[in-house]
Amino acid sequence: MNFSVLILGSDPNAYYMARSYHELYGKKVDMISKAAISVTEFSNIINFTAVPRIYEAENFVKTLNEYARENKSEKILLIGTNDRYIRLIVENKDKLDEVYVHNYPSLEIVNTVLVKDAFYATFGDQLDIPKTFIYSCKEKPEIKDNFTYPVILKPGNGIEYHECHFDGMSKVYKIKSFDELKSIVKKIEDSGYRENLIVQEFIPGDDCALFDVIFYAGKDKQVKLMTFAQIGLQERTNTGVGNCTVLVNGFNEHGYNEGVVRELAGFLEKIGYQGFAEFDLKYDFRDGRYKVFEINPRQARSSYYLTACGYNLVKYLIDDLVFNKEIPVTLMKEKMVLSFVPKIVINKYVTSKPLLTEIKKLITEGKFVRPLHYKKDMSLKRRIYLLLKDLNYISKYRKLSW
């Protein structure tokens, strides 16, 4: 069959999806986004097109339909790599050329997952989530000082929140006092944000208490692939906190808990989910349970470890949507260290001794991958970019942890 792949985005997620495609076919892949950034700009495996106003629905539809007419493939696999593109694809699927195929959940599910307060309200009785309070920036109710600090503060609607800007803006806030809580809420309100905020109990533990669980549910809405990985480090910048930089699939210092994975897979099938989904979990040593923070309706920034273990992310989509193949159900237990940071950062800042010991062992066995370091895509400009990025990571991690 004459088919092609189109990736929407330009961030690390978009890059490693392009890498997954290149590993399959040895060919460049087409990519469209608002603007190129360094991670994709210096790549030799991508045909990149910038469309500055692509986030506007009318321009999004026009751009993709023009691409389809010029491409002339029988099918075009469409891959979104951030929340905006997922929403645009789902909201406009009936307006896109019929050659496009993609695997995303319904608009109802996407809205429930991406708007965090709706997620907690809808699924709070079906999933184990932290204690949560919803604050409305429209109604501005009085905030009562009845929290145990520290608490977590984050926007309910991440897409709307990132349209606002102010000094000290962060993706997530760790609040240490009532006065700090009121101050940050006021800054967010003054920035123009009018959606809900989420105040949530802080689950004790550092980065090593975090876990990453990835699923692929086929177009038949049955889970085909499952993973369970312990995180070692996350980003240190205000806008990057929550993004994993080091993880190990197939390892859990508390004992591999297959039951948790099966339970979450059952939840996805119960709600009729399809496509990739990433669960952010944190292990709560107080009760020995894994608390769900959120679900991302797509492959995540760190999901390349699936491809590195032999379960190519792009191949799953192609087999399911283009060739209509039967896909076996797999719990992926292969061990692999994925890292965006250099080894010196891992050795110095991963706090869990059992996890660090496992990481060092796997590195000696060659089970270590860096998603942005692809030996078939190492031009001089890209080598310089990656070196500077590593040096920047070393500098960032010298600062205090989030």
N, C-alpha and C positions, 0 to 999 in steps of 0.2 A: 504493500500500500504506500502511496505517496503521501507522507505526512511530514509535518515540521513541528518545532517547539518554539514558543515565544515566552520569554521570561519578563515579567513586569517588576522593576525595581533596580536598585544599584548598590545595595548595601552588602555586608558579608553573606547574608542569606542568599541574595541573588547570585553572588559570585560562586558559592559552593554548589548551587544548583546548576550553574553553567559548567562547573568542573565535573559534576556528576554526568552531565550530558556528554562532555568531551571524553571522559573515561569510557563511555559506552561506544561512541561513534568516531572519535578522533576528529571531529569537525567543530567549527565555530558555531555558536548558537546566537540567535537574534535576541536582543534585549532592548526594551523601551522603558524609559523612566523620565521623571521630571528633569533630572540633571545627573550627570556622571559624578561620582566621587572617586577618590584615589584608588579604592579597592577594586573598582571595575574599570576606571579610566585607563590604567596602565596595563590592561590585560590584552593578550594576543589570542584569547580563545572566545572573544565576544565581538559580535557586530552590534555596536551600541548606537541607539538613536535617542536624542534628547527631545522631549516634547514638554516645554515649560508649563503648559496649562492642562496637562493630562489629568489632574485631579478633578477638573470640572467635568461633570457627567457627559455633557454634550460633546466635548472635545475627546473624552475617553472613547466614546462609541465611534465617533468619526475616525479617530486614529486607528482603532483596531479594525474597523470595517475596510478602510483604505488598505491597510496592511494585508488583509485577507484577499482582497481583489488583486493586489500586486503579487502576492505569494503563490496563489493558484494551487495550493495543496488540497488534497481530498479531506484531510483533517489537520487541524492545528491544535496542539496541546497547549493550553494556556495555564501558566504557573504564576501565581501572585506570591510576593515575598514580604509584604507588610500588610497591616490591617486595612489601610486605605484601599489598596488594590483588591483585597478580598471583598470588601464591601461593594466596591465599584463593579466587580465581576458579578456578584450575586444580584445586586440591584438592577443591573442592566442586561442580564443574560438573554432576555427575550428580544433585545434590540441588537444583539451581536450577530454577525454572520453565522449561519448554521454550520459552517465548517469547524467552528470552535468547539472543543471538548475540554471539560475541566471537572474537578471533583471537589465541590465545597458543599457544606450543609445548607439548609434552607435559610432564607432571610430571617425568619423568626428565630432560629437557633443562633445565627450570626449576631443578631441584635442582642440576644440574651447573653451571649458569651462576651462580646466586645464591650458592652456597657456593664461595668463591674457591679454596680448596685443592683441592676436587674438580674445579674448572674447569682448573687448571693440570695436575693429575694426568691428567685425561681427554684434554685437547686439546693438551697441551704438545708433542707430537710432530707435530701438524698445523698449529700456528700458531707464529709467531715471537714468543716471549715472553722477558722478561728472565730471567737466572739466578735461581732461586728455591729457598728452603729453607723447609720446613714445620715449625713448632714446635707440639707438642701441650701445651695447658694442662691436660689431664687427666693425662698421663704425666709432665710436667715433666722432660724430660731435661736433662742438663747442656748449657749453651750453650757451644760452643767458639769461641774468638776467631780465626776463620779467614775473616773478611769484610774486604773492602776498603771503607773508609768514604768518603763517607756511604752508608748503606743505607736502604731504605724498609721500614717496618714497618706492617702493616695487618691487620685481623681477617679470618679466613677466612669467618666467618659474620656478615655485617653486621647481620642482623635480631636475632640473639641479642646481639651486642655492644652495640647501642643500647638494650638493656634494662638495661645496667650504667651506673654513674655514678661519676666520681671527678674530683678536681681535675686540670686539665690534659688532660682527655680530648680526643682528636682523632680525626677520621675516618681520617687517615693521618699517620704520623710520619716525619720525615726525621731519621735517627739519625746522629750525628757521631762516636760513640766506642763502644767495647765496654761501658764503664761505664754510659753512657746507655742502651744497648740492654737491659742487665740490669735497670736501674732501671725502665724503662717496662714491660717484660714483667712485673715483679713487681707494679706498680700495676694492670695489667690483670687479673692473676690474683687479686689481693686484692679486686678489684671484684666477683668472682663469675663472671667469664667462664670457661667451661670448654671452649670449642671451640678450633680451631687458629688459630695466628697465622702470617702469611706474612712472611718476611724476604727482601727482593728487592734485587737490584743497582739502584743509582740510575743511570738513563740521564742523562748530562750534558745540560744545557740548561734554559732557564727555560720560562715558560708558552708562548712562541712556538714551542717545539719540539713542542707537543701538537697532535693532530689528532682531529677528530670525524667518524666515518663512520656514516651512518644507512642502514638498509635497510628496505624493506617487502616481506615475502614473503607472497604471497596464501594463501588457505586451501588452494590446490593445492600449496603448499610450493615454489613457484617465485618467485624474486626479481623484483619488478616495478619497484622504485624504488631508486636508489642515489645517495648524496651523498658529497662529500669536502671537508671544511672545515678551514682552519687556525685554530687558537685563538690569540688575542692576550693574553687575561687569564683568570685563574680567581679564585675567591673567596679572601679572605685570612683568614677565621676558621678556627679549628681544626675545627669541625664542617662547614664548607662547602668546605674545600680539595678540589679535584678537580671541583668544579662550575664549568663555564665561565661567564664573564660577557661575553666578547667573542669573536666568531669571524667568519670570512669564508668563505662557501661559494664554491667554484669557483676558489679561489686557493691557490697553494702556492709559496712563495719558492724551493723546491728543484726546482720544475718539476712540473706536474700529473702525478700518477702513476696513470693509469687502470688499470694492471696490478694495483696493490695492491687497488683496489676490486673488480675482477673476480675476483681470487683469493679475497677474503673472501666475495664472493657465492657462489662455487662451494663454499666450505666450508659455508655455511648450507644450501645445497641438498643437499649430501652428507649432512648429519646430519638432514635432514628438518625443518628449522626453519620456523615460520610466525609471521606477525605482524611488528611493528616490532622492530628490534634496533639497538642503538647500540654501536659499537666505540670504545673509548678507545685511541688510539695515541700513541706518541712517536717522533719521528725521531731515530735514533742516528747522529750524524755520523761516528762511528768506523768504521762499516761501510756507511753509506748505506741502512740498512734501517729499516722502521717496526715497532716492537715493540708487541705487543698487551698491554695491561694487563688489560682486562676486557670483557665483553659485558653490557649491560643488556637484559633481555628485554621491552622496551617502548620507546616514544618517550622521549627524555631531557628533562631540564630545559630544554635550549637548543634543542629541535627545532622550535620555531616557524618557523625560517627556511625550512622546506619550504613551509609555508602562505604565507609572505611572497613566495616565488618563484613561487607559482601552483599548488603541489601540496598542496592542502588535506588535512591529516592526517585529519580526520574524514570528508571525502569519499571518501578511499581506502577506509576501513573500510565506509562505507555502500554504495559501489559494489560492493565485493567480497562483503559479507556479507548485505546487504539486497536489492540488486537483481541480484546474480549477474552483473555485467557483466564482459566481457573487459577486462583492464587491460594496456595496452602496457608493454613493458620500457623504462625510461628511466634514463639516467645524467644526473642533474640538475646541469648545469654553470653555470646562471645564477648571476651573482655577487650577493651580498647580505651586508651587514654586519648582524649581530645583536648587540645590546648590552643588558645589564641596567644598565650604568653610564652616567653622563652623559659627554658628549664631552670634558670637561676631564680626566677620568680616563684616557680613551683616549689623548689627546694627550700626557699626562705619563708614563704608565707602560707603554705598549706598547714593548718594547725593540727589536723588529726594524724596521729602517728600511724595507726593502722592503714589509713588511706594513703598517706605519703609512702609508706613501705610498699604497698601494692603498686603505686604509681612507678616507683623506682624499679621494681621487679619487671613490670610490663614494658618499661622503656628499654631495659636490657634485652628483652625478648623481641624487640622491634614492633611492639604493639602500641605505637605512638603516632599520632597524626595531628598536623596543623592544617586546618581547612584552607587557609589562604596561601600556604606554601605548596605549590603544585610544580613539580619538576619540569613539566612540559609547558609551563607558562612563567618563565623566569628571564624576561628581558632585563636589560641594565636598569631601566627606570623602575621596573617592579622590584628588583633586588634592593635598590636604594630605598624605595618606599617601605618595604618590609623591614629593612634594617632600622630605619628611623622609627617605625612603629614599635619595634621591640625595645629600642632605647627609651621611647616614651612610656611604655609599660613599666620598665624598671623604675623610672622616675615616679610614676603615679603610685606604685605600690610602696614606695618609701614613705608616703604620707600615711596618716592614721587611717585605719579601717573605717568603713561606713558604720 
